[in-house]
Amino acid sequence: MTREHPAYYELGYGEDFGLSALTERLSRPGHATGPAAAFALAEELADRSEGEEAVELGEDARRLLASGLPERVLHTVWLASTGNAFDPARHGMTTRAWLERISEVSTARLRQNKASYTPPPVRPVRDARLCRAVVAELRVTAPALVAASPPPHLVDCLEQVVNGADADLGMRLLLRALKAHSVPVPYGQYRRMVALGWQFGFPPGAVHDGLAITWPPVSTDSREGLQDDFGLSRLARQFTAGWHHRTPRAAVAAAVQADGYERPPGSEAAVLLEDTRRVLGSGLSDDTITVLWLAATDRGHNIDRFGISGREWLEQVSEVCREHLTEVAPAYVPAARPPATGAGEVLREIRDVSPLAATATVSPGFHPLEGTTVVEALEQIATQVDPDLGFRLLLRLVEVLRLPLTEEQYTRYEALAGSLHYGEDHLLFSVYHLVQRT
């Protein structure tokens, strides 16, 4: 990050912002495209977050105005980023005059918050390394961008924005041109763009949303892109007290869409389906499966109180996974997994917490589950189903029961998590706070 103010994601942005957000709104199907409608959209954007979003909108417009770039460049880039949805020239305005109006909208809104507000001098990002990185991505995608029939000389004009105005805005306008013209972006380049976006302080949504990414096939063989919990243990976490979806099925449907920004659509559904298939294909009893679910959710979804067995519930979860995969990854076929191995280390950790778990209870105030009963079920998962899932559910039990961990235990957990290729945040957001530090 080379900017003096906080990164955009630190300011609360979860998606695009500033001038590139305005061009995205103008390009949406069904929007009126006359000057009055475009001006109203600019006012609406400037008014968001109690006027705070006017800062980035005005700054972006002034960067281009201060750059000295010719009208041809400004007009070409504007048309490309809006998908030709709004052309100021058709309404008797130059692009520069239109950008001045956007700057004025921003200033007027900020003066509602502070009457003495005066726009500060522009602070363009012209870091040579970042400029080269953006230009490199622009040149990689240039053939596909030209083939999509955007305005002529667009690649050259975008490069002038990056080097002559601002690398930050140039990156976002490149992304807008790719999105507006549905230019396919290979997965490898997409990942580079996300990483580059982080250097500018972009939230991942500013890169991901609306981009035509060429994803690799859905697979459960790799855990690339996973940062925290996943699969059945993650689903259970979604069902702790306070879950707000109208029906359990709707909650599962929302959970299976949690692929994040780095995994192909359908990835979470595939991982969850694999977990449920392994449990359902095992010899575990209904009672054992039910106990594990109730413990992992801290009795947040009491299937036993509704007459639903553990197997019946996992069958419903599997059905939701298959429906989602049919929609977003119809070519996906669950692979036949080899028999799970390596239960010894997980079993050791389960038995290590057994004495403390034996003195604790899941949901002590409402149909309690004795810790000993849950530990016995965990041992069956680790030895009869899958040690990986057993370890993830152990972490859930430690978290639910708030069992204190020694530094030595946590070090072993880190080693196990690493061997199972968990993301770096998996332990951080589950049990790190329970470590008793000397």
C-alpha positions in Angstrom: 0.0 0.0 0.0 1.4 3.4 -1.0 -1.7 5.5 -0.1 -1.6 7.8 2.9 -5.1 7.2 4.0 -6.4 3.7 5.2 -7.0 0.9 2.7 -10.4 1.0 1.1 -11.4 -2.3 2.9 -10.5 -0.6 6.2 -12.9 2.2 5.3 -15.7 -0.4 5.1 -15.9 -0.9 1.4 -16.8 -4.5 0.4 -17.3 -3.8 -3.3 -16.4 -1.2 -6.0 -16.3 2.4 -5.0 -15.7 5.9 -6.4 -15.8 6.6 -10.1 -15.6 3.0 -11.1 -18.7 2.2 -8.9 -20.5 5.0 -10.8 -19.6 3.5 -14.2 -20.8 0.1 -13.0 -24.2 1.5 -11.9 -24.6 3.3 -15.2 -23.9 0.1 -17.1 -26.6 -1.9 -15.4 -29.4 -3.0 -17.7 -32.6 -1.1 -17.4 -31.1 2.1 -16.2 -32.0 5.4 -17.9 -29.0 6.8 -19.6 -29.7 10.5 -20.0 -27.8 13.2 -18.2 -30.4 13.7 -15.5 -30.5 10.0 -14.7 -26.7 9.8 -14.7 -26.4 12.9 -12.5 -29.0 11.4 -10.1 -26.9 8.2 -9.8 -23.8 10.3 -9.0 -25.7 12.1 -6.3 -27.0 8.8 -4.9 -23.5 7.3 -4.8 -22.1 10.4 -3.1 -24.8 10.3 -0.5 -24.0 6.7 0.6 -22.5 6.1 4.1 -23.8 9.5 5.2 -21.8 11.2 2.5 -18.5 9.5 3.2 -18.4 7.8 -0.2 -18.3 11.2 -1.8 -14.7 11.4 -0.9 -13.5 8.6 -3.2 -15.9 9.7 -6.0 -14.6 13.3 -6.0 -11.0 12.2 -5.6 -11.3 9.9 -8.7 -12.8 12.6 -10.8 -10.2 15.2 -9.8 -7.3 12.8 -10.5 -8.4 12.5 -14.1 -9.1 16.3 -14.4 -5.7 17.1 -12.9 -3.9 14.7 -15.2 -3.9 16.8 -18.3 -4.9 13.7 -20.3 -6.6 14.7 -23.6 -10.3 14.5 -24.2 -9.9 11.6 -26.5 -8.3 9.5 -23.7 -10.9 10.5 -21.1 -13.8 9.9 -23.5 -12.5 6.5 -24.6 -11.9 5.2 -21.1 -15.3 6.5 -19.9 -17.2 4.8 -22.7 -15.4 1.5 -22.1 -16.0 1.5 -18.4 -19.7 2.1 -18.8 -20.1 -0.3 -21.7 -21.2 2.7 -23.8 -24.2 3.1 -21.6 -23.8 6.9 -21.1 -21.9 9.0 -23.6 -21.6 12.7 -22.5 -20.8 13.7 -26.1 -24.2 12.7 -27.2 -25.6 15.3 -24.8 -23.4 18.2 -25.7 -20.8 17.7 -23.0 -17.1 16.9 -23.1 -16.0 14.1 -20.8 -14.0 16.7 -18.9 -17.1 18.8 -18.3 -18.9 15.7 -17.0 -16.1 14.8 -14.6 -16.2 18.4 -13.3 -19.9 17.9 -12.6 -19.1 14.7 -10.7 -16.5 16.6 -8.7 -19.0 19.3 -7.9 -21.6 16.7 -6.7 -19.0 15.2 -4.4 -18.0 18.6 -2.9 -21.6 19.6 -2.4 -22.4 16.4 -0.5 -19.4 16.7 1.7 -20.3 20.3 2.5 -23.5 19.0 4.0 -21.3 17.3 6.6 -18.9 20.2 7.0 -19.8 23.6 5.4 -16.2 24.7 5.2 -15.1 21.6 3.2 -12.6 22.3 0.4 -11.4 19.5 -1.8 -7.7 18.7 -0.9 -5.1 18.5 -3.6 -5.2 15.2 -5.5 -2.9 12.5 -4.3 -2.4 10.2 -7.4 -0.8 6.8 -7.0 2.1 6.8 -9.3 4.3 4.2 -7.7 6.5 2.9 -10.6 6.2 -0.7 -9.4 2.4 -0.6 -9.2 2.1 1.2 -12.5 4.2 -1.5 -14.2 2.2 -4.3 -12.6 -1.2 -2.8 -13.8 0.2 -2.2 -17.3 1.5 -5.8 -17.4 -2.0 -7.1 -16.7 -3.5 -4.7 -19.2 -1.1 -6.0 -21.9 -1.8 -9.6 -21.0 -5.5 -9.1 -21.5 -5.2 -6.7 -24.5 -6.0 -9.2 -27.2 -9.2 -10.4 -25.5 -10.2 -6.8 -24.7 -9.7 -5.7 -28.3 -11.6 -8.7 -29.6 -14.6 -7.7 -27.4 -15.0 -4.6 -29.6 -14.6 -1.9 -27.0 -13.7 1.7 -28.2 -10.7 1.9 -30.5 -7.3 2.5 -28.9 -8.7 1.5 -25.5 -5.5 -0.3 -24.4 -3.3 2.7 -25.1 -5.8 5.0 -23.4 -6.0 2.9 -20.3 -2.2 2.7 -20.2 -2.1 6.5 -20.3 -4.5 6.7 -17.3 -2.3 4.3 -15.3 0.9 6.2 -16.0 -0.3 9.7 -16.5 -3.2 10.0 -14.0 -3.4 7.3 -11.3 -2.5 3.6 -11.1 -5.2 2.9 -8.5 -8.0 4.4 -10.7 -6.4 2.9 -13.8 -6.6 -0.6 -12.3 -10.3 -0.1 -11.4 -11.1 1.3 -14.9 -9.3 -1.7 -16.5 -11.5 -4.0 -14.4 -14.6 -2.1 -15.4 -13.7 -2.4 -19.1 -13.3 -6.1 -18.7 -16.5 -6.5 -16.8 -18.6 -4.2 -19.1 -17.5 -6.2 -22.2 -17.6 -9.6 -20.5 -14.0 -10.3 -21.4 -13.0 -13.8 -20.1 -10.2 -13.6 -17.5 -8.1 -16.8 -16.9 -8.0 -17.9 -13.3 -4.3 -17.3 -13.0 -4.6 -13.7 -14.1 -7.6 -13.3 -11.8 -5.6 -14.4 -8.8 -2.8 -11.9 -9.8 -5.4 -9.1 -10.0 -6.8 -9.9 -6.6 -3.3 -9.8 -5.1 -2.6 -6.6 -7.0 -5.9 -5.2 -5.7 -4.8 -5.9 -2.1 -1.7 -3.7 -2.7 -4.0 -0.8 -3.6 -6.2 -1.6 -0.6 -9.2 -2.9 -2.7 -11.7 -5.3 -1.1 -11.7 -8.5 -3.1 -15.3 -7.7 -4.3 -13.9 -4.7 -6.3 -12.0 -7.3 -8.4 -14.3 -10.3 -8.3 -17.8 -9.0 -8.7 -19.0 -9.0 -12.3 -15.7 -10.4 -13.7 -16.0 -13.2 -16.2 -13.5 -15.5 -14.6 -12.5 -18.8 -16.3 -12.6 -21.0 -13.3 -10.8 -24.4 -13.0 -13.1 -27.4 -12.4 -14.5 -27.8 -8.9 -12.4 -30.3 -6.9 -12.0 -31.3 -3.3 -8.4 -32.4 -3.9 -7.0 -29.0 -3.2 -7.7 -26.6 -0.3 -6.2 -23.6 -2.1 -8.2 -20.5 -1.3 -9.5 -21.8 2.0 -8.6 -19.6 4.9 -10.8 -20.8 7.8 -13.4 -23.5 8.5 -15.1 -25.5 5.8 -17.5 -28.4 5.1 -19.6 -30.0 7.8 -17.8 -28.3 10.7 -18.3 -24.9 9.1 -22.0 -25.6 8.5 -22.5 -26.5 12.1 -20.9 -23.2 13.0 -23.6 -21.5 11.0 -26.3 -23.1 13.1 -25.1 -21.9 16.5 -27.7 -19.8 18.5 -29.0 -16.9 16.6 -29.0 -18.2 13.0 -31.6 -16.1 11.2 -32.7 -17.9 8.0 -36.4 -18.7 7.9 -35.9 -22.5 7.4 -33.0 -24.9 8.1 -32.9 -25.7 4.4 -32.5 -22.0 3.5 -29.6 -21.8 6.0 -27.8 -24.7 4.3 -28.5 -23.1 0.8 -26.8 -19.9 2.0 -23.9 -21.8 3.5 -23.1 -23.8 0.3 -22.6 -20.5 -1.6 -19.7 -19.5 0.7 -17.0 -20.1 -1.9 -15.2 -16.9 -1.2 -13.2 -15.1 -3.9 -10.6 -17.6 -4.7 -12.5 -20.9 -5.2 -14.6 -21.9 -8.2 -18.4 -21.7 -7.7 -19.6 -24.9 -6.1 -16.4 -25.6 -4.1 -18.0 -25.3 -0.6 -20.9 -27.5 -1.7 -18.5 -30.1 -3.0 -16.5 -30.2 0.3 -19.7 -30.3 2.4 -21.1 -33.0 0.2 -17.9 -35.1 0.6 -18.1 -34.7 4.4 -21.8 -35.8 4.5 -21.2 -38.7 2.1 -18.4 -40.0 4.2 -20.5 -39.9 7.4 -23.6 -41.4 5.7 -21.5 -44.1 4.1 -20.0 -45.1 7.5 -21.4 -47.5 10.0 -22.1 -44.7 12.6 -25.4 -45.0 14.3 -28.1 -42.3 14.1 -27.6 -41.5 17.7 -23.9 -40.8 17.2 -24.5 -38.6 14.2 -27.1 -36.7 16.1 -24.9 -36.2 19.1 -22.1 -34.8 16.9 -24.4 -32.4 15.1 -26.0 -31.1 18.4 -22.6 -30.7 20.0 -21.0 -28.9 17.0 -23.9 -26.5 16.8 -24.0 -26.0 20.6 -27.6 -27.1 20.2 -28.3 -24.2 17.9 -30.4 -26.5 15.6 -32.0 -29.1 17.7 -32.9 -31.8 15.2 -33.8 -34.2 17.9 -36.5 -31.9 19.2 -38.1 -32.0 15.7 -38.0 -35.7 15.3 -35.3 -35.6 12.7 -32.5 -38.2 13.0 -28.9 -37.3 12.3 -28.9 -39.4 9.1 -32.1 -37.7 7.9 -30.6 -34.3 8.5 -27.4 -35.1 6.6 -29.5 -36.5 3.7 -31.2 -33.1 3.5 -27.9 -31.3 3.6 -26.6 -33.6 0.8 -29.6 -32.8 -1.3 -29.1 -29.1 -1.0 -25.4 -29.5 -2.0 -26.3 -31.6 -5.1 -28.9 -29.0 -6.2 -26.4 -26.2 -5.9 -23.7 -28.1 -7.8 -26.2 -28.9 -10.6 -26.8 -25.2 -10.9 -23.3 -23.8 -10.8 -21.0 -26.8 -11.6 -23.1 -29.3 -13.6 -20.0 -31.2 -14.7 -18.9 -32.0 -11.2 -19.0 -35.6 -10.1 -18.0 -36.6 -6.6 -14.8 -38.6 -6.7 -14.5 -42.0 -4.9 -12.3 -41.2 -2.0 -9.6 -43.6 -0.8 -10.0 -45.0 2.7 -9.0 -42.3 5.3 -5.8 -42.9 7.2 -3.8 -41.2 9.9 -6.3 -41.3 12.7 -3.6 -41.8 15.4 -2.6 -38.2 15.9 -6.2 -37.0 15.9 -7.3 -39.7 18.3 -4.4 -38.7 20.6 -5.7 -35.1 20.6 -9.3 -36.2 21.3 -8.1 -38.3 24.2 -5.9 -35.5 25.5 -8.9 -33.2 26.0 -11.2 -36.1 27.3 -10.5 -35.4 31.1 -11.5 -31.8 30.8 -14.4 -32.5 28.4 -15.7 -35.1 30.9 -16.3 -32.3 33.4 -18.1 -30.1 30.9 -21.5 -30.1 29.3 -22.9 -28.9 25.9 -25.9 -26.7 26.5 -26.1 -27.2 30.2 -29.4 -25.3 30.5 -31.3 -27.0 27.8 -31.3 -30.8 27.1 -27.6 -31.1 28.1 -25.1 -33.3 26.3 -22.4 -34.8 28.5 -18.9 -34.1 27.3 -17.9 -37.7 27.6 -20.7 -38.7 25.2 -19.5 -36.2 22.6 -15.9 -37.4 23.0 -16.9 -41.0 22.4 -18.7 -39.9 19.2 -15.7 -37.9 18.1 -13.5 -41.0 18.5 -15.8 -42.9 16.2 -15.6 -40.1 13.5 -11.8 -40.1 13.7 -11.4 -43.9 13.4 -14.4 -45.0 11.3 -15.1 -42.0 9.0 -12.3 -39.5 8.5 -9.6 -38.1 10.8 -9.7 -34.8 9.0 -13.3 -34.3 9.8 -12.7 -35.7 13.3 -10.1 -33.0 13.9 -12.3 -30.2 12.6 -15.2 -31.4 14.9 -12.7 -31.6 17.8 -11.9 -28.0 17.2 -15.6 -27.2 17.3 -16.0 -29.1 20.6 -13.1 -27.3 22.2 -14.6 -24.0 21.1 -18.2 -24.9 22.2 -17.0 -26.1 25.6 -14.4 -23.3 25.9 -11.8 -25.8 27.0 -8.5 -24.2 27.9 -5.5 -25.2 25.8 -1.9 -25.3 26.6 0.7 -23.7 24.3 2.0 -27.2 23.7 -1.4 -28.5 22.6 -1.9 -25.5 20.3 1.5 -26.1 18.7 0.5 -29.7 18.0 -2.8 -28.4 16.6 -0.9 -26.1 14.3 1.2 -29.0 13.0 -1.9 -31.1 12.4 -3.7 -28.3 10.7 -0.6 -27.8 8.4 -0.5 -31.4 7.5 -4.2 -31.3 6.6 -3.6 -28.1 4.5 -6.0 -25.9 6.5 -6.0 -22.2 5.9 -3.9 -19.9 8.1 -7.1 -18.5 9.8 -8.7 -21.9 10.7 -7.2 -22.1 14.2 -7.0 -18.3 14.7 -10.8 -17.9 14.5 -11.7 -21.1 16.4 -9.5 -21.9 19.3 -6.5 -19.5 19.4 -8.3 -17.4 22.1 -8.5 -20.5 24.4 -4.7 -20.9 24.7 -3.5 -20.3 28.3 -0.3 -18.3 27.8 2.4 -18.3 30.5 
